[in-house]
Each structure stands twice: as structure tokens, then as C-alpha cells.
Amino acid sequence: MLAWHIDQGSFEGTALDGLNAALAIHAPEHMMKGKWDVALYIDERGKPAQRDALTKVFSGAAGGEPAALAPLIAKVHGVRAVPIEFRAEGKRRQMRIPKVAEMEIEAIKGQNGADVLLQNHPLTGVPNQTAVVAKSKKLTFKDHGLSWDLSDRNGFYSPFLYKGK
């Protein structure tokens, strides 16, 4: 699961402040080999123009970083407007789509309690940003005939700044 929360931003003059999006990805092999099945979820709180903007940005249709994922995708299950709950508290991040997905990650402590950081990793939805390494306390998904529980594994979070074509 990739999840985004927009603190502040816009697309083609449409404000997207406070809205969320999530992308469910199933990779049958090593992620870099592609053949992904994906489903995009956009925040139902958005007005029609905001939902359209979220779809363009996070589907990659607007170009930019999300478009770089397109060659890895084999099947798109669709785009759906749903309630997406997002919370960031200190070093913890939570995202929930009722009856579909739930994830919670928390940064792991490095030396002297500092964040463990990861730079320049090959597969990221946020190029040129340092990622904070986290552990998934919960990561579940069930929709489109796909189902997984990857709780108690790894996770990452980082700021992002996307610019289109």
C-alpha cells in the first residue's frame, strides 16, 4: 500500500489541502519485475473537481513521479472514491479505508534514538526524498479478489512534493 496525505497543494488551480489517496499494489514477483495489479482509492470528501484532480495526479495521468510507476503495472482494477482516514502523530502514521485496508507504521529507533533513514532506494513513490524506516504494526487489504496481511513487517514514510509534466 502506498498512501498520501496532502497537507497543502493544488492541481491546475484546484485546492487539494487535507485530502488523501491510496494505491494498493500486488506484485506477483519481485516488485522491480512489474506485472502489478493496482487499485487507486481517492478521498470521497473531495468535490468532483478535487476527485478528478486526485485521480489524474495519483494515477500518473498528470505525469511526474506517479507516472514513473506505469511501466510496472499490468492490470488496473479501477479508481474508487472512498472514505480515507489518515493520521500522523509523531513517528506514527495510520491510514484506514473502512472494509478495504488498514495500515499503521511507526519509525524504528536508530542510534541514540534518532530516525533510521534510507536514501536513493530504487523503488520509491517519492524520489529524491529521504525515507524514514518504520515497522508495520498493521497492514491489511481486501478488495478486487486480492487479500493480504503484511502486518509486523517494514514500512517507510517521507514528505513528498509532486510536480506534473
N, CA, C and O atoms as a DFTB+ gen file, in Angstrom:
660 C
 N C O
     1  1       0.846      -1.175       0.000
     2  2       0.000       0.000       0.000
     3  2       0.889       1.235       0.000
     4  3       1.845       1.345       0.767
     5  1       0.545       2.143      -0.872
     6  2       1.109       3.485      -0.828
     7  2      -0.031       4.408      -0.415
     8  3      -1.144       4.280      -0.926
     9  1       0.226       5.315       0.482
    10  2      -0.807       6.255       0.902
    11  2      -0.216       7.656       0.935
    12  3       0.940       7.851       1.311
    13  1      -1.022       8.617       0.539
    14  2      -0.593      10.009       0.514
    15  2      -1.601      10.872       1.257
    16  3      -2.810      10.684       1.122
    17  1      -1.100      11.814       2.039
    18  2      -1.924      12.839       2.665
    19  2      -1.372      14.176       2.189
    20  3      -0.173      14.438       2.290
    21  1      -2.240      15.001       1.681
    22  2      -1.828      16.298       1.150
    23  2      -2.082      17.362       2.215
    24  3      -3.224      17.754       2.455
    25  1      -1.008      17.821       2.846
    26  2      -1.156      18.915       3.812
    27  2      -1.594      20.170       3.075
    28  3      -2.537      20.855       3.471
    29  1      -0.876      20.451       1.984
    30  2      -1.158      21.657       1.210
    31  2      -0.764      21.392      -0.232
    32  3       0.339      20.913      -0.494
    33  1      -1.644      21.696      -1.162
    34  2      -1.311      21.513      -2.557
    35  2      -2.503      21.742      -3.454
    36  3      -3.643      21.836      -3.000
    37  1      -2.213      21.830      -4.741
    38  2      -3.274      22.030      -5.726
    39  2      -2.852      21.400      -7.045
    40  3      -1.679      21.092      -7.260
    41  1      -3.824      21.217      -7.916
    42  2      -3.574      20.728      -9.257
    43  2      -4.440      21.540     -10.202
    44  3      -5.662      21.582     -10.061
    45  1      -3.800      22.179     -11.160
    46  2      -4.484      23.009     -12.149
    47  2      -5.497      23.942     -11.496
    48  3      -6.625      24.090     -11.966
    49  1      -5.069      24.566     -10.402
    50  2      -5.901      25.548      -9.714
    51  2      -6.922      24.984      -8.750
    52  3      -7.648      25.749      -8.116
    53  1      -7.000      23.659      -8.617
    54  2      -7.940      23.025      -7.694
    55  2      -7.208      22.680      -6.404
    56  3      -6.258      21.897      -6.412
    57  1      -7.651      23.265      -5.302
    58  2      -7.030      23.013      -3.998
    59  2      -7.282      21.575      -3.556
    60  3      -8.391      21.059      -3.697
    61  1      -6.241      20.929      -3.017
    62  2      -6.335      19.547      -2.556
    63  2      -5.964      19.417      -1.078
    64  3      -5.762      18.310      -0.580
    65  1      -5.877      20.544      -0.386
    66  2      -5.466      20.554       1.016
    67  2      -6.302      19.598       1.857
    68  3      -7.532      19.620       1.800
    69  1      -5.624      18.755       2.640
    70  2      -6.276      17.867       3.586
    71  2      -6.838      16.578       3.005
    72  3      -7.397      15.763       3.738
    73  1      -6.698      16.383       1.692
    74  2      -7.257      15.182       1.070
    75  2      -6.239      14.046       1.022
    76  3      -5.044      14.263       1.219
    77  1      -6.722      12.839       0.761
    78  2      -5.898      11.636       0.792
    79  2      -6.085      10.799      -0.467
    80  3      -7.084      10.926      -1.175
    81  1      -5.115       9.954      -0.724
    82  2      -5.203       8.968      -1.795
    83  2      -4.408       7.749      -1.356
    84  3      -3.495       7.857      -0.536
    85  1      -4.753       6.596      -1.899
    86  2      -4.032       5.362      -1.579
    87  2      -3.995       4.475      -2.819
    88  3      -4.930       4.464      -3.620
    89  1      -2.915       3.745      -2.959
    90  2      -2.747       2.831      -4.088
    91  2      -2.405       1.457      -3.537
    92  3      -1.389       1.278      -2.866
    93  1      -3.267       0.486      -3.827
    94  2      -2.997      -0.903      -3.449
    95  2      -2.225      -1.530      -4.600
    96  3      -2.616      -1.414      -5.761
    97  1      -1.135      -2.190      -4.269
    98  2      -0.276      -2.805      -5.286
    99  2      -0.055      -4.262      -4.927
   100  3       0.364      -4.577      -3.814
   101  1      -0.336      -5.147      -5.869
   102  2       0.021      -6.556      -5.701
   103  2       1.064      -6.876      -6.763
   104  3       0.804      -6.744      -7.959
   105  1       2.232      -7.291      -6.327
   106  2       3.314      -7.686      -7.228
   107  2       3.504      -9.195      -7.093
   108  3       3.887      -9.668      -6.024
   109  1       3.244      -9.955      -8.150
   110  2       3.343     -11.408      -8.037
   111  2       4.779     -11.909      -7.898
   112  3       5.010     -13.027      -7.438
   113  1       5.737     -11.079      -8.295
   114  2       7.154     -11.434      -8.194
   115  2       7.885     -10.279      -7.507
   116  3       7.262      -9.462      -6.828
   117  1       9.177     -10.214      -7.681
   118  2       9.959      -9.085      -7.191
   119  2       9.345      -7.813      -7.765
   120  3       9.042      -7.759      -8.956
   121  1       9.158      -6.798      -6.940
   122  2       8.442      -5.594      -7.381
   123  2       9.052      -4.933      -8.611
   124  3       8.323      -4.368      -9.427
   125  1      10.356      -4.989      -8.759
   126  2      11.004      -4.350      -9.901
   127  2      10.719      -5.073     -11.220
   128  3      10.965      -4.522     -12.294
   129  1      10.199      -6.307     -11.144
   130  2       9.853      -7.042     -12.365
   131  2       8.498      -6.631     -12.919
   132  3       8.134      -7.031     -14.025
   133  1       7.744      -5.832     -12.159
   134  2       6.458      -5.346     -12.644
   135  2       5.352      -6.363     -12.534
   136  3       5.312      -7.157     -11.593
   137  1       4.443      -6.337     -13.511
   138  2       3.260      -7.203     -13.558
   139  2       2.321      -6.925     -12.383
   140  3       1.637      -7.828     -11.900
   141  1       2.294      -5.669     -11.928
   142  2       1.498      -5.304     -10.778
   143  2       0.015      -5.270     -11.107
   144  3      -0.379      -4.902     -12.213
   145  1      -0.802      -5.656     -10.140
   146  2      -2.236      -5.382     -10.119
   147  2      -2.394      -4.205      -9.164
   148  3      -1.863      -4.237      -8.054
   149  1      -3.120      -3.163      -9.581
   150  2      -3.270      -1.994      -8.721
   151  2      -4.725      -1.544      -8.647
   152  3      -5.527      -1.821      -9.538
   153  1      -5.039      -0.853      -7.575
   154  2      -6.339      -0.204      -7.400
   155  2      -6.069       1.130      -6.713
   156  3      -5.331       1.200      -5.730
   157  1      -6.679       2.187      -7.247
   158  2      -6.488       3.531      -6.701
   159  2      -7.733       3.936      -5.918
   160  3      -8.861       3.745      -6.372
   161  1      -7.507       4.490      -4.748
   162  2      -8.573       4.966      -3.890
   163  2      -8.353       6.456      -3.645
   164  3      -7.262       6.877      -3.258
   165  1      -9.390       7.243      -3.873
   166  2      -9.294       8.686      -3.661
   167  2     -10.313       9.107      -2.610
   168  3     -11.326       8.440      -2.402
   169  1     -10.030      10.201      -1.968
   170  2     -10.816      10.692      -0.844
   171  2     -12.215      11.124      -1.284
   172  3     -12.367      12.028      -2.105
   173  1     -13.225      10.470      -0.731
   174  2     -14.603      10.794      -1.099
   175  2     -15.029      12.179      -0.612
   176  3     -16.037      12.706      -1.082
   177  1     -14.288      12.775       0.315
   178  2     -14.634      14.107       0.808
   179  2     -14.414      15.188      -0.247
   180  3     -14.953      16.290      -0.140
   181  1     -13.622      14.865      -1.263
   182  2     -13.345      15.836      -2.314
   183  2     -14.565      16.126      -3.168
   184  3     -15.394      15.249      -3.408
   185  1     -14.664      17.353      -3.618
   186  2     -15.707      17.730      -4.576
   187  2     -15.335      17.090      -5.913
   188  3     -14.198      16.646      -6.073
   189  1     -16.257      17.030      -6.877
   190  2     -15.950      16.382      -8.153
   191  2     -14.640      16.859      -8.803
   192  3     -13.877      16.032      -9.302
   193  1     -14.367      18.143      -8.808
   194  2     -13.118      18.643      -9.406
   195  2     -11.901      18.162      -8.625
   196  3     -10.856      17.893      -9.216
   197  1     -12.025      18.049      -7.303
   198  2     -10.917      17.559      -6.482
   199  2     -10.697      16.069      -6.710
   200  3      -9.554      15.616      -6.782
   201  1     -11.769      15.309      -6.822
   202  2     -11.637      13.867      -7.092
   203  2     -10.983      13.641      -8.447
   204  3     -10.141      12.755      -8.598
   205  1     -11.371      14.441      -9.426
   206  2     -10.769      14.343     -10.753
   207  2      -9.277      14.661     -10.684
   208  3      -8.460      13.974     -11.296
   209  1      -8.931      15.702      -9.938
   210  2      -7.524      16.083      -9.791
   211  2      -6.731      14.986      -9.082
   212  3      -5.633      14.641      -9.517
   213  1      -7.272      14.439      -8.005
   214  2      -6.589      13.351      -7.289
   215  2      -6.360      12.164      -8.211
   216  3      -5.292      11.551      -8.192
   217  1      -7.368      11.842      -9.021
   218  2      -7.245      10.713      -9.948
   219  2      -6.143      10.979     -10.967
   220  3      -5.324      10.099     -11.232
   221  1      -6.111      12.160     -11.534
   222  2      -5.077      12.496     -12.521
   223  2      -3.683      12.433     -11.909
   224  3      -2.764      11.873     -12.507
   225  1      -3.527      13.001     -10.730
   226  2      -2.203      13.045     -10.092
   227  2      -1.738      11.644      -9.695
   228  3      -0.634      11.237     -10.060
   229  1      -2.560      10.903      -8.955
   230  2      -2.090       9.652      -8.377
   231  2      -2.226       8.445      -9.302
   232  3      -1.731       7.365      -8.980
   233  1      -2.887       8.610     -10.442
   234  2      -2.881       7.555     -11.465
   235  2      -1.677       7.707     -12.379
   236  3      -1.353       6.800     -13.146
   237  1      -1.011       8.861     -12.295
   238  2       0.123       9.139     -13.162
   239  2      -0.263       9.860     -14.438
   240  3       0.613      10.205     -15.231
   241  1      -1.553      10.099     -14.662
   242  2      -2.005      10.770     -15.889
   243  2      -1.464      12.188     -16.004
   244  3      -1.345      12.721     -17.108
   245  1      -1.134      12.805     -14.866
   246  2      -0.603      14.168     -14.874
   247  2       0.916      14.192     -15.018
   248  3       1.524      15.262     -14.996
   249  1       1.528      13.030     -15.163
   250  2       2.981      12.964     -15.257
   251  2       3.604      12.968     -13.872
   252  3       2.957      12.604     -12.890
   253  1       4.845      13.375     -13.799
   254  2       5.534      13.421     -12.517
   255  2       5.873      12.042     -11.981
   256  3       5.840      11.049     -12.708
   257  1       6.196      11.997     -10.709
   258  2       6.659      10.764     -10.085
   259  2       5.668       9.604     -10.176
   260  3       6.098       8.489     -10.472
   261  1       4.366       9.800      -9.940
   262  2       3.464       8.655     -10.055
   263  2       3.456       8.022     -11.451
   264  3       3.221       6.821     -11.580
   265  1       3.705       8.805     -12.480
   266  2       3.729       8.270     -13.851
   267  2       4.877       7.284     -14.044
   268  3       4.808       6.412     -14.910
   269  1       5.928       7.418     -13.247
   270  2       7.086       6.522     -13.375
   271  2       6.731       5.080     -12.997
   272  3       7.448       4.151     -13.367
   273  1       5.643       4.890     -12.273
   274  2       5.221       3.546     -11.871
   275  2       4.481       2.818     -12.997
   276  3       4.369       1.593     -12.969
   277  1       3.979       3.559     -13.981
   278  2       3.139       2.988     -15.046
   279  2       3.750       1.773     -15.745
   280  3       3.024       0.809     -15.988
   281  1       5.044       1.764     -16.084
   282  2       5.602       0.588     -16.772
   283  2       5.563      -0.698     -15.937
   284  3       5.710      -1.794     -16.479
   285  1       5.368      -0.566     -14.635
   286  2       5.337      -1.735     -13.758
   287  2       3.938      -2.334     -13.621
   288  3       3.775      -3.427     -13.076
   289  1       2.933      -1.617     -14.115
   290  2       1.540      -2.014     -13.913
   291  2       1.029      -2.854     -15.077
   292  3       1.142      -2.464     -16.239
   293  1       0.461      -4.022     -14.745
   294  2      -0.133      -4.899     -15.757
   295  2      -1.651      -4.768     -15.776
   296  3      -2.264      -4.815     -16.842
   297  1      -2.266      -4.604     -14.597
   298  2      -3.722      -4.558     -14.526
   299  2      -4.170      -3.492     -13.537
   300  3      -3.674      -3.422     -12.412
   301  1      -5.123      -2.658     -13.975
   302  2      -5.710      -1.636     -13.106
   303  2      -7.128      -2.081     -12.773
   304  3      -7.961      -2.248     -13.664
   305  1      -7.392      -2.270     -11.498
   306  2      -8.713      -2.712     -11.061
   307  2      -9.708      -1.560     -10.990
   308  3     -10.912      -1.781     -10.867
   309  1      -9.207      -0.336     -11.067
   310  2     -10.104       0.812     -11.086
   311  2      -9.740       1.864     -10.069
   312  3      -8.778       1.747      -9.311
   313  1     -10.565       2.907     -10.090
   314  2     -10.421       4.042      -9.177
   315  2     -11.746       4.178      -8.446
   316  3     -12.814       4.141      -9.057
   317  1     -11.663       4.336      -7.137
   318  2     -12.890       4.437      -6.356
   319  2     -12.764       5.529      -5.307
   320  3     -11.744       5.634      -4.627
   321  1     -13.808       6.340      -5.180
   322  2     -13.872       7.345      -4.120
   323  2     -14.398       6.661      -2.861
   324  3     -15.473       6.062      -2.866
   325  1     -13.625       6.762      -1.791
   326  2     -13.946       6.088      -0.536
   327  2     -13.572       6.982       0.632
   328  3     -12.810       7.934       0.461
   329  1     -14.098       6.693       1.820
   330  2     -13.606       7.418       2.992
   331  2     -12.183       6.941       3.305
   332  3     -11.940       5.742       3.443
   333  1     -11.266       7.870       3.412
   334  2      -9.885       7.530       3.763
   335  2      -9.532       8.315       5.020
   336  3      -9.531       9.546       5.022
   337  1      -9.237       7.592       6.073
   338  2      -8.840       8.219       7.331
   339  2      -7.321       8.209       7.409
   340  3      -6.694       7.170       7.206
   341  1      -6.731       9.357       7.701
   342  2      -5.276       9.458       7.815
   343  2      -4.939      10.160       9.115
   344  3      -5.602      11.116       9.517
   345  1      -3.892       9.667       9.764
   346  2      -3.425      10.296      10.995
   347  2      -1.913      10.200      11.075
   348  3      -1.337       9.138      10.838
   349  1      -1.274      11.306      11.409
   350  2       0.168      11.340      11.665
   351  2       0.358      11.906      13.067
   352  3      -0.040      13.034      13.360
   353  1       0.975      11.097      13.927
   354  2       1.244      11.517      15.302
   355  2       2.684      11.175      15.621
   356  3       3.029      10.004      15.780
   357  1       3.521      12.185      15.715
   358  2       4.924      11.935      15.995
   359  2       5.537      11.051      14.933
   360  3       5.581      11.426      13.761
   361  1       6.006       9.891      15.325
   362  2       6.679       8.973      14.406
   363  2       5.758       7.845      13.933
   364  3       6.222       6.831      13.410
   365  1       4.450       8.034      14.124
   366  2       3.468       7.040      13.726
   367  2       2.579       7.574      12.607
   368  3       2.194       8.743      12.611
   369  1       2.259       6.707      11.651
   370  2       1.351       7.051      10.559
   371  2       0.289       5.958      10.469
   372  3       0.592       4.769      10.565
   373  1      -0.956       6.383      10.282
   374  2      -2.061       5.436      10.145
   375  2      -2.927       5.847       8.956
   376  3      -3.145       7.033       8.711
   377  1      -3.413       4.850       8.227
   378  2      -4.341       5.082       7.132
   379  2      -5.370       3.965       7.189
   380  3      -5.034       2.800       7.407
   381  1      -6.629       4.339       6.991
   382  2      -7.696       3.340       7.036
   383  2      -8.732       3.647       5.971
   384  3      -9.183       4.784       5.834
   385  1      -9.100       2.629       5.225
   386  2     -10.214       2.674       4.296
   387  2     -11.179       1.605       4.809
   388  3     -10.920       0.413       4.649
   389  1     -12.294       2.022       5.428
   390  2     -13.193       1.039       6.029
   391  2     -13.554      -0.097       5.074
   392  3     -13.882       0.126       3.909
   393  1     -13.484      -1.318       5.599
   394  2     -13.818      -2.560       4.895
   395  2     -12.877      -2.879       3.725
   396  3     -13.142      -3.808       2.962
   397  1     -11.781      -2.119       3.576
   398  2     -10.845      -2.371       2.475
   399  2      -9.410      -2.516       2.981
   400  3      -8.782      -3.552       2.760
   401  1      -8.888      -1.501       3.649
   402  2      -7.463      -1.511       4.012
   403  2      -7.234      -0.796       5.336
   404  3      -7.969       0.109       5.731
   405  1      -6.187      -1.245       5.994
   406  2      -5.770      -0.586       7.222
   407  2      -4.266      -0.735       7.350
   408  3      -3.718      -1.825       7.181
   409  1      -3.606       0.375       7.651
   410  2      -2.171       0.280       7.890
   411  2      -1.764       1.232       8.986
   412  3      -2.316       2.321       9.146
   413  1      -0.775       0.780       9.738
   414  2      -0.180       1.584      10.798
   415  2       1.302       1.253      10.833
   416  3       1.693       0.090      10.934
   417  1       2.113       2.286      10.748
   418  2       3.558       2.107      10.838
   419  2       4.116       3.065      11.880
   420  3       3.525       4.103      12.177
   421  1       5.265       2.695      12.427
   422  2       5.950       3.552      13.387
   423  2       7.446       3.467      13.128
   424  3       8.001       2.385      12.935
   425  1       8.089       4.633      13.127
   426  2       9.525       4.698      12.874
   427  2      10.283       3.841      13.880
   428  3       9.947       3.806      15.064
   429  1      11.305       3.155      13.392
   430  2      12.156       2.402      14.311
   431  2      13.244       3.336      14.820
   432  3      13.631       4.288      14.141
   433  1      13.724       3.056      16.003
   434  2      14.748       3.909      16.615
   435  2      16.129       3.456      16.185
   436  3      16.465       2.274      16.244
   437  1      16.909       4.411      15.759
   438  2      18.296       4.159      15.405
   439  2      19.206       4.507      16.570
   440  3      18.776       4.545      17.723
   441  1      20.449       4.755      16.258
   442  2      21.428       5.099      17.286
   443  2      20.992       6.358      18.029
   444  3      20.564       7.342      17.427
   445  1      21.112       6.298      19.338
   446  2      20.748       7.412      20.210
   447  2      19.311       7.869      20.016
   448  3      18.996       9.031      20.274
   449  1      18.428       6.971      19.565
   450  2      17.018       7.293      19.401
   451  2      16.670       8.051      18.129
   452  3      15.513       8.417      17.925
   453  1      17.667       8.293      17.265
   454  2      17.420       9.028      16.021
   455  2      16.681       8.146      15.017
   456  3      16.692       6.920      15.126
   457  1      16.044       8.782      14.043
   458  2      15.384       8.036      12.968
   459  2      16.414       7.262      12.159
   460  3      17.551       7.704      11.996
   461  1      16.006       6.109      11.657
   462  2      16.798       5.357      10.694
   463  2      16.339       5.851       9.326
   464  3      15.149       5.805       9.017
   465  1      17.266       6.316       8.516
   466  2      16.926       6.944       7.242
   467  2      17.429       6.129       6.057
   468  3      18.449       5.445       6.139
   469  1      16.702       6.217       4.969
   470  2      17.045       5.491       3.752
   471  2      17.010       6.484       2.594
   472  3      16.030       7.203       2.398
   473  1      18.109       6.506       1.829
   474  2      18.187       7.424       0.695
   475  2      18.469       6.656      -0.584
   476  3      19.121       5.612      -0.573
   477  1      17.964       7.193      -1.685
   478  2      18.264       6.686      -3.021
   479  2      17.887       5.224      -3.238
   480  3      18.543       4.528      -4.012
   481  1      16.853       4.756      -2.573
   482  2      16.452       3.366      -2.817
   483  2      15.771       3.287      -4.188
   484  3      15.153       4.254      -4.636
   485  1      15.886       2.132      -4.850
   486  2      15.479       2.042      -6.255
   487  2      13.979       2.070      -6.521
   488  3      13.572       2.424      -7.627
   489  1      13.159       1.719      -5.569
   490  2      11.725       1.670      -5.811
   491  2      11.029       2.543      -4.770
   492  3      10.828       2.138      -3.625
   493  1      10.671       3.737      -5.193
   494  2      10.039       4.669      -4.269
   495  2       8.981       5.484      -4.984
   496  3       9.120       5.801      -6.166
   497  1       7.946       5.814      -4.279
   498  2       6.929       6.716      -4.806
   499  2       7.293       8.162      -4.564
   500  3       6.557       9.068      -4.955
   501  1       8.449       8.386      -3.906
   502  2       8.877       9.731      -3.560
   503  2      10.373       9.891      -3.859
   504  3      11.184       9.899      -2.933
   505  1      10.749      10.017      -5.140
   506  2      12.167      10.180      -5.479
   507  2      12.766      11.434      -4.854
   508  3      12.077      12.425      -4.611
   509  1      14.048      11.361      -4.605
   510  2      14.829      12.489      -4.085
   511  2      14.415      12.934      -2.681
   512  3      14.705      14.059      -2.274
   513  1      13.747      12.064      -1.952
   514  2      13.398      12.356      -0.568
   515  2      13.978      11.259       0.321
   516  3      14.039      10.095      -0.074
   517  1      14.391      11.631       1.493
   518  2      14.866      10.663       2.473
   519  2      13.659      10.012       3.134
   520  3      12.744      10.703       3.582
   521  1      13.656       8.704       3.194
   522  2      12.560       7.963       3.822
   523  2      12.944       7.581       5.247
   524  3      14.094       7.242       5.524
   525  1      11.978       7.641       6.131
   526  2      12.151       7.182       7.498
   527  2      11.745       5.711       7.516
   528  3      10.644       5.359       7.091
   529  1      12.628       4.863       8.005
   530  2      12.359       3.428       8.065
   531  2      11.441       3.160       9.262
   532  3      11.675       3.637      10.372
   533  1      10.397       2.384       8.998
   534  2       9.399       2.102      10.022
   535  2       9.079       0.605      10.036
   536  3       9.502      -0.154       9.165
   537  1       8.335       0.223      11.033
   538  2       7.846      -1.152      11.125
   539  2       6.333      -1.096      11.039
   540  3       5.694      -0.243      11.655
   541  1       5.761      -2.021      10.260
   542  2       4.305      -2.043      10.151
   543  2       3.720      -2.768      11.353
   544  3       4.017      -3.937      11.601
   545  1       2.904      -2.071      12.074
   546  2       2.181      -2.699      13.162
   547  2       0.961      -3.418      12.583
   548  3       0.522      -4.446      13.098
   549  1       0.422      -2.845      11.490
   550  2      -0.725      -3.443      10.826
   551  2      -0.705      -3.029       9.362
   552  3      -0.479      -1.862       9.042
   553  1      -0.942      -3.984       8.482
   554  2      -1.105      -3.702       7.053
   555  2      -1.977      -4.806       6.475
   556  3      -1.519      -5.927       6.249
   557  1      -3.233      -4.472       6.241
   558  2      -4.166      -5.434       5.671
   559  2      -4.886      -4.808       4.488
   560  3      -5.072      -3.592       4.428
   561  1      -5.288      -5.655       3.550
   562  2      -6.012      -5.212       2.364
   563  2      -6.912      -6.341       1.889
   564  3      -6.519      -7.508       1.889
   565  1      -8.132      -5.977       1.480
   566  2      -9.041      -6.962       0.898
   567  2     -10.012      -6.239      -0.019
   568  3     -10.891      -5.506       0.432
   569  1      -9.833      -6.460      -1.327
   570  2     -10.706      -5.879      -2.341
   571  2     -10.315      -6.449      -3.697
   572  3      -9.192      -6.924      -3.867
   573  1     -11.217      -6.409      -4.653
   574  2     -10.940      -6.851      -6.028
   575  2     -10.406      -8.283      -6.102
   576  3      -9.640      -8.608      -7.009
   577  1     -10.798      -9.133      -5.165
   578  2     -10.329     -10.516      -5.168
   579  2      -8.904     -10.666      -4.650
   580  3      -8.349     -11.765      -4.674
   581  1      -8.317      -9.586      -4.188
   582  2      -6.967      -9.617      -3.611
   583  2      -7.092      -9.502      -2.101
   584  3      -7.995      -8.837      -1.593
   585  1      -6.190     -10.149      -1.393
   586  2      -6.233     -10.102       0.056
   587  2      -4.834     -10.343       0.604
   588  3      -4.144     -11.271       0.183
   589  1      -4.420      -9.495       1.554
   590  2      -3.144      -9.749       2.199
   591  2      -3.100      -9.154       3.590
   592  3      -3.824      -8.212       3.915
   593  1      -2.235      -9.727       4.397
   594  2      -1.928      -9.228       5.734
   595  2      -0.410      -9.224       5.844
   596  3       0.225     -10.272       5.964
   597  1       0.149      -8.041       5.803
   598  2       1.602      -7.886       5.892
   599  2       1.976      -7.158       7.176
   600  3       2.941      -6.395       7.216
   601  1       1.209      -7.403       8.206
   602  2       1.488      -6.792       9.500
   603  2       2.816      -7.303      10.029
   604  3       3.273      -8.391       9.680
   605  1       3.419      -6.487      10.879
   606  2       4.669      -6.852      11.550
   607  2       5.833      -7.001      10.570
   608  3       6.706      -7.852      10.744
   609  1       5.827      -6.161       9.541
   610  2       6.934      -6.140       8.574
   611  2       7.494      -4.727       8.512
   612  3       7.515      -4.021       9.520
   613  1       7.946      -4.314       7.339
   614  2       8.566      -2.995       7.251
   615  2       7.631      -1.973       6.614
   616  3       6.590      -2.319       6.056
   617  1       8.023      -0.722       6.710
   618  2       7.291       0.385       6.110
   619  2       8.206       1.590       6.027
   620  3       9.311       1.580       6.569
   621  1       7.749       2.614       5.354
   622  2       8.531       3.844       5.196
   623  2       7.552       5.005       5.151
   624  3       6.390       4.839       4.782
   625  1       8.034       6.181       5.531
   626  2       7.263       7.391       5.277
   627  2       8.225       8.526       4.993
   628  3       9.372       8.522       5.438
   629  1       7.729       9.506       4.236
   630  2       8.553      10.662       3.887
   631  2       7.654      11.772       3.378
   632  3       6.512      11.534       2.985
   633  1       8.180      12.983       3.389
   634  2       7.426      14.073       2.760
   635  2       7.478      13.877       1.247
   636  3       8.311      13.121       0.747
   637  1       6.593      14.555       0.518
   638  2       6.651      14.487      -0.936
   639  2       6.253      15.829      -1.526
   640  3       5.513      16.611      -0.931
   641  1       6.767      16.055      -2.701
   642  2       6.406      17.231      -3.491
   643  2       6.339      16.751      -4.930
   644  3       7.372      16.479      -5.543
   645  1       5.144      16.646      -5.470
   646  2       4.964      16.192      -6.834
   647  2       4.731      17.390      -7.739
   648  3       3.995      18.318      -7.402
   649  1       5.372      17.345      -8.888
   650  2       5.137      18.351      -9.911
   651  2       4.826      17.592     -11.188
   652  3       5.505      16.618     -11.514
   653  1       3.807      18.028     -11.911
   654  2       3.365      17.339     -13.123
   655  2       4.342      17.491     -14.267
   656  3       5.492      17.891     -14.084
   657  1       3.856      17.163     -15.450
   658  2       4.641      17.153     -16.685
   659  2       5.492      18.379     -16.856
   660  3       6.205      18.502     -17.852
